[in-house]
Amino acid sequence: MLIVHPEFVVDERQKRKAVLLPYDEWQKIVEEMEELDDIRAYDESKAQPSDSVLFDTAVKEIREGKIS
């Protein structure tokens, strides 16, 4: 579980306006979001039917500009 230690910036009415986090904790949050994006992309790709392509064929097609 990700543990964070936020500090809040408040206005004159003590309404929260911003959050400050230690840089290391922010980096961990970014890493977790990137991993979540990867998981979602994987799940999305697995949900769509597609034809299999041999790895060597895919690399060749990418190098030839047939796949971007």
Secondary structure, DSSP 8 states (H G I E B T S, - for coil): ------EEEE-TT--EEEEE--HHHHHHHHHHHHHHHHHHHHHHHHHS------HHHHHHHHHTTS--
